[in-house]
Amino acid sequence: MGSVRSHRYSIVSSEEGGMKLSPITLQNGYGNGNVGGKVHTQQQTQTRFVNKDGRCNVQFINMSEKGQRYLADIFTTCVDIRWRWMMVLFCLSFLLSWLLFGLIFWFVALSSDSENQEQICISNVDSFTAAFLFSVETQTTIGYGYRYVTEDCPFAVFMVVFQSILGCIIDAFIIGAVMAKMAKPKKRNETLVFSHYATIAMRDGKLCLMWRVGNLRKSHLVEAHVRAQLLKSRTTAEGEFIPLDQIDIDVGFDTGIDRIFLVSPITIVHEIDEDSPFYDMSKQELESSELEIVVILEGMVEATAMTTQCRSSYVTSEILWGHRFEPVLFEEKNHYKVDYSRFENTYEVPSTPQCSARHLAEKTYIRSSSNSFCYENEVAFMDKEETEDDDDDDEEDQKNIRRDSVALDRSNIDDVKSTASSQDTYPLQLKPLRQQPEI
């Protein structure tokens, strides 16, 4: 383990340990330099569709019946407005209701006093201030008891009941809107962070687009998953101009890699293959293009089970070709340590090819094909040599067989001749005749 890593707690390999590790000090947004100098480039003036904090840089104009549509969905409007306007709405809703019913009770008291001096509808209400205090006491159920409604005026009794019901409705609506606004998971995004830069480098033999995401809280983000889209203008075959064409960027949806366990910072990887919109882009083409990558992190807040979404984006000047992220996760004796001071840091990888992924794949294919051809030729030549050797051996064997057969024939002929000559040379031995006895 220690032989592979550059030091005990580093996850940088020993081959890359000698490379220069430095925080982001960029010139023109791409290389090793200083960020202090102001450089005017086309990428720096590029208009963002999504800001770094996740807010969409879009303004709506010429909307018909905007106010009516917002009032029709008043609860969502109250939840979405700022807190200052929420507090204004909170105060106005109670003040206006108190004033309205205070005026009604004052008119009831005045009418009863003018019509019949003996019949009193609201006791001890002889001014608007007294009527307003009676309205507040009724709606807030304070009930001091000094001002009260008598049973002689049914209309006054009805208004007291109606104000009590309306006060409960206002309380429920305002408290519900405030609680929904307080529990809104949008604030959870403050502890979900994206790296300021994205990088392009080789990983497992392929060019990959990478960016980093982290969770600053110890509470988990349930069912966390990431998505990404490329925003780029294009012209269709019919000549139609699309200012912001949205193209999905695959981050492992089919294989399930897009679902992450966000305990420590994770590097999201997009493999630049033949289905990637960056397949034909080299480093030079990427630097000269005008595009924006929108990255989205979604998940459920563990405490409330409400879905939250965190967004960010990378323009061309924020994509570093030939860089990798520094490690932030280190192994201690009994635990792992995350160093967020390295979260934004990258280091340069000089061996990263500058060509497009298509060109890189073609060169790799040609190289592999040529190697395969040479290997096949060697195998063919070896087979041919073996065949020729076998043929030579067969011919040599046949020659030996023929030579042996000729030698055998010659030996047989010699044996026959020697036999004949031996018969001619040696004379027959004459044996004496034996006389047979007579009977």
URZI-V268048 format. One record per backbone hydrogen bond with DSSP energy under -0.5 kcal/mol. CO is the residue of the C=O (numbers start at 1). NH is the residue of the N-H. If there is no record, write none. Layout:
co=CO nh=NH
co=CO nh=NH
This chain:
co=1 nh=5
co=4 nh=14
co=7 nh=10
co=12 nh=6
co=13 nh=17
co=14 nh=18
co=16 nh=19
co=19 nh=21
co=20 nh=22
co=20 nh=348
co=22 nh=346
co=23 nh=25
co=25 nh=33
co=27 nh=30
co=27 nh=31
co=31 nh=33
co=37 nh=39
co=39 nh=41
co=41 nh=45
co=43 nh=46
co=49 nh=57
co=51 nh=54
co=55 nh=51
co=56 nh=58
co=62 nh=64
co=63 nh=66
co=65 nh=69
co=66 nh=70
co=67 nh=71
co=68 nh=72
co=69 nh=73
co=71 nh=74
co=73 nh=77
co=74 nh=78
co=75 nh=79
co=76 nh=80
co=77 nh=81
co=82 nh=86
co=83 nh=87
co=84 nh=88
co=85 nh=89
co=86 nh=90
co=87 nh=91
co=88 nh=92
co=89 nh=93
co=90 nh=94
co=91 nh=95
co=92 nh=96
co=93 nh=97
co=94 nh=98
co=95 nh=99
co=96 nh=100
co=97 nh=101
co=98 nh=102
co=99 nh=103
co=100 nh=104
co=101 nh=105
co=102 nh=106
co=103 nh=107
co=104 nh=108
co=105 nh=109
co=106 nh=110
co=107 nh=111
co=108 nh=112
co=109 nh=113
co=110 nh=114
co=111 nh=115
co=112 nh=116
co=118 nh=120
co=119 nh=121
co=121 nh=123
co=121 nh=150
co=122 nh=125
co=123 nh=148
co=124 nh=126
co=127 nh=131
co=128 nh=132
co=129 nh=133
co=130 nh=134
co=131 nh=135
co=132 nh=136
co=133 nh=137
co=134 nh=138
co=135 nh=139
co=136 nh=140
co=137 nh=142
co=137 nh=143
co=138 nh=141
co=148 nh=123
co=150 nh=153
co=152 nh=154
co=153 nh=157
co=154 nh=158
co=155 nh=159
co=156 nh=160
co=157 nh=161
co=158 nh=162
co=159 nh=163
co=160 nh=164
co=161 nh=165
co=162 nh=166
co=163 nh=167
co=164 nh=168
co=165 nh=169
co=166 nh=170
co=167 nh=171
co=168 nh=172
co=169 nh=173
co=170 nh=174
co=171 nh=175
co=172 nh=176
co=173 nh=177
co=174 nh=178
co=175 nh=179
co=176 nh=180
co=177 nh=181
co=178 nh=182
co=179 nh=183
co=181 nh=184
co=184 nh=187
co=185 nh=188
co=185 nh=189
co=186 nh=189
co=187 nh=190
co=188 nh=191
co=189 nh=192
co=191 nh=193
co=191 nh=216
co=193 nh=214
co=198 nh=320
co=199 nh=210
co=200 nh=322
co=200 nh=323
co=201 nh=208
co=203 nh=206
co=206 nh=203
co=207 nh=272
co=208 nh=201
co=209 nh=270
co=210 nh=199
co=211 nh=268
co=212 nh=195
co=213 nh=266
co=214 nh=193
co=214 nh=216
co=220 nh=222
co=220 nh=302
co=221 nh=224
co=222 nh=300
co=224 nh=260
co=225 nh=298
co=227 nh=296
co=228 nh=249
co=229 nh=231
co=229 nh=294
co=230 nh=232
co=230 nh=247
co=231 nh=292
co=232 nh=245
co=234 nh=242
co=236 nh=239
co=240 nh=236
co=240 nh=242
co=241 nh=243
co=242 nh=234
co=244 nh=246
co=245 nh=232
co=245 nh=247
co=247 nh=230
co=248 nh=250
co=252 nh=256
co=252 nh=257
co=252 nh=258
co=256 nh=259
co=258 nh=226
co=258 nh=260
co=260 nh=262
co=261 nh=263
co=261 nh=264
co=266 nh=213
co=266 nh=268
co=268 nh=211
co=269 nh=271
co=270 nh=209
co=271 nh=273
co=273 nh=276
co=276 nh=279
co=278 nh=281
co=278 nh=357
co=279 nh=358
co=280 nh=282
co=282 nh=286
co=283 nh=287
co=284 nh=288
co=285 nh=289
co=286 nh=289
co=289 nh=291
co=291 nh=316
co=292 nh=231
co=292 nh=294
co=293 nh=295
co=293 nh=314
co=294 nh=229
co=295 nh=312
co=296 nh=227
co=297 nh=310
co=298 nh=225
co=299 nh=308
co=300 nh=222
co=301 nh=305
co=306 nh=301
co=308 nh=299
co=310 nh=297
co=312 nh=295
co=314 nh=293
co=315 nh=318
co=316 nh=319
co=318 nh=198
co=318 nh=320
co=319 nh=321
co=320 nh=200
co=320 nh=323
co=322 nh=349
co=324 nh=347
co=328 nh=330
co=328 nh=339
co=330 nh=332
co=330 nh=337
co=335 nh=332
co=337 nh=330
co=337 nh=339
co=338 nh=340
co=339 nh=342
co=340 nh=343
co=342 nh=345
co=345 nh=326
co=346 nh=22
co=347 nh=324
co=348 nh=350
co=349 nh=352
co=354 nh=283
co=356 nh=360
co=357 nh=361
co=358 nh=362
co=359 nh=363
co=360 nh=364
co=361 nh=365
co=362 nh=366
co=363 nh=367
co=364 nh=368
co=365 nh=369
co=366 nh=370
co=367 nh=371
co=368 nh=372
co=369 nh=373
co=370 nh=374
co=371 nh=375
co=372 nh=376
co=373 nh=377
co=374 nh=378
co=375 nh=379
co=376 nh=380
co=377 nh=381
co=378 nh=382
co=379 nh=383
co=380 nh=384
co=381 nh=385
co=382 nh=386
co=383 nh=387
co=384 nh=388
co=385 nh=389
co=386 nh=390
co=387 nh=391
co=388 nh=392
co=389 nh=393
co=390 nh=394
co=391 nh=395
co=392 nh=396
co=393 nh=397
co=394 nh=398
co=395 nh=399
co=396 nh=400
co=397 nh=401
co=398 nh=402
co=399 nh=403
co=400 nh=404
co=401 nh=405
co=402 nh=406
co=403 nh=407
co=404 nh=408
co=405 nh=409
co=406 nh=410
co=407 nh=411
co=408 nh=412
co=409 nh=413
co=410 nh=414
co=411 nh=415
co=412 nh=416
co=413 nh=417
co=414 nh=418
co=415 nh=419
co=416 nh=420
co=417 nh=421
co=418 nh=422
co=419 nh=423
co=420 nh=424
co=421 nh=425
co=422 nh=426
co=429 nh=431
